[in-house]
C-alpha cells in the first residue's frame, strides 16, 4: 500500500504538473523548473564540475566520500522539451554519493528548437568521449521518462553500429513509444495525475518532426532487443506509460534479454525522484544501488 506521503504527492500532481500537459503542452511553464546546474542540495555530498566538449554541455558530479572507476551517464527526462529539474539533480547526486560512482548529466539539445536526432547525437557524442578514457564495462546508462527511452534507443544504436556497450542500464518510468498508439494507454491515463496524452502527443510531434515515430531510435519499444546490456526497469501502476512497459517486458522475455522488471503498486510517474523524502523513493533507489553495484547480474 502506498504511503500517506505518496498519496499526498500524487494528488498534488494534477495542479503542479499535469496542468501543463492538458489540454495543450505548455513548454514555457514546464521550462520554469529547469535547472541547468546542480542545486545546493545536490552539491551537499558531491562536487560539481562543468563538462563541455564538441558543443555538448553537462555537469560532472564527483562523490565527496569515495571514488570509483565507474561512471553513470544520466539521460534526464522532460518529454524531450525541458529539463533537467532540481529533482533529477537531487536523485542523481544521491545515487552518486551512495555508490561512490561519478555521474555525468548532459543537458542535451531539446525540441522544438532541436528536434530528433539532436538529443541522440549529443548523448552518443558524450559516450564516445567517455570511451576515450573509460572502459565500457565501467559505464552505466540511467534515465528517467523520456531520458529512459533515449538511453535504450542509444544502446540499440551503439549495438547496431558495432560499438562497445555500457555495462548496465537503469530505466525509471521510461517513455518507450512516442507514437502513444497502445490501445490500453487511454484506460491507464485515468490513473495518471502527472502526464496526459494531449501534451505527450504534442511533445512527440515536436521531437520527431518529419521522422517516423516508430523508428527504434525514437521509440525503442519498436526495436530489436538482442544483445543489449542487463537492464533494471521500474514503473508505477498509476502511470499511462505502464502498458508500453509491459509490452517491453513481454518482448524481453521472448528475446531472452536480461531485464529486471518491477511494477510498483499505486506509484506515480518517476516517484523515485522524490528521494530522500518519500519512503517508496528511498526503497527504489536502494534497489537500484544494489543492482548497479552487484556483478552477479552481469
Protein Blocks (a to p, Z undefined) as FASTA:
>chain_A
ZZfklmmmmmmmmmmmmmmmccbdcfklmmmmpcfbacfklmmmpccddddeehiacddd
ddfkbccfbdcddddeeehpgccdfklmmmmmmmmmmnopacddddddddfklgcfklmm
mmmmmmmmmmmmpcfklcccddehjlmmmmmmmmmmmmmnopacdfbdcdehiafblnop
afklmmmmmmpmkbcfklmmmmmmmmnmmacfkbmklmmmlpcfehiacddddddfkbfk
lmmmmmmmmmmmmnopacdddddehiaehkllmpckbmklmmmmmmmmmmmmpmklZZ
